[in-house]
Amino acid sequence: MSFPTEPTQYNKTIFSDLQGAWGVFRQSVIDAWGFPGCDKVVFHIDEAMSWETVRNLTLMSPLILIIRNLCIQGKAPEEVMENLEDVSEIYDEVVLEHLGG
């Protein structure tokens, strides 16, 4: 009986870019902790990064909007807003590539 081996090479895809952008954004929120609603932002980030949402990308768009509104209302620092914009741009690329717009 043979055991599957771990691949030695991985192909970087737009999905790994999206995952990375979410991770950077999440860390920037943690680093800027203390602005109003930051706890809710992290909750929704975790929801957006969940397996269920990634498997059905149409669920991600409303979460990005909710997160953006919470960040604006909470006057999140500029770095947080820039990282959120990166997530949004990569999400748009994923939608164009994989869902046809």
N, C-alpha and C positions, 0 to 999 in steps of 0.2 A: 504494500500500500504506500503510495507516495503522498507527500504533503505539499500543499500549494506553497510556493515561495513568494516572498515579497518582491514586487517589481524593483528593478534597479534603476529604472528611469521613469520619470513621470512627465506627461505632456502638460505644459502650462496652458490653461484655457481662460476664457473670459470669466468663467465661474470662479476660478481661483483668484482672479483680480477682484471680483465682487466680494468674495469671502475676506480677502485681505483688506479691502476698503472698509468693510463693516468692522473688522477687528481694530483697525487704526482709529476709526470713528469712536468705537466703544471706549477705547483706552483714553482718547482725548476727553471724553465726557467724565470718566473716572478721575483723570488728572485735574479737571476743572470743577470737581465736585463742590457743590454749595450753591450753585445757581438754582432758582426756584424751578421745581419740576424735574430736576436731574434724575431723581430716582425713577420717575415715570418714563423718562427717556431711555434709561438702561433697561427697564422692563420691556419696552417696545422694541428696542434693539435686539434683545434676546429672542423675542417672538419672531422678528424678521429673519433672524439667523437660524431659526428652528428648522428641522427636517421637513416638517409639514409645509412651511412657507416656501422653502427652496424647491420642493417638489411641485408646487403650484405657484409659480412666480407672480401670477396675477394678484395674489394676496399681499405681495410686497409693496406695491404702489400705494395703497391706502395707508400702510404703516409708515412709509417715508413721509407722507403728508402729515400724519399725526405727529411724528417725531419733529418735523420741521416746525409745525405750529407750536409745540411745546418749547422748542429751543428759542423761537422768536419771542414767545410770551415770557419766557424765563430770562431773556436777555443773555443767552449763552455767549461765551467768549468767541471772538472771531475765528480762532483756530478750530473750534468745534463746528462752527457753521461752514468753514472751508472743507472740513473732512466730510460733513454731511453732503455737501455739493459733489464731492468726489464719488460718494456712494450713489447719489442720484444719477450722475453722468454715466457711470459704469452700468448701473441698472438699465438705463435707457439703451445702452449698447447691447446688453444681453437680450432685451426685449426685441430689438431690431434683428439680431442674429438668429434668435431661436424661436421667437413667437411671431415673426413677420410684422412687427410694428405695433 
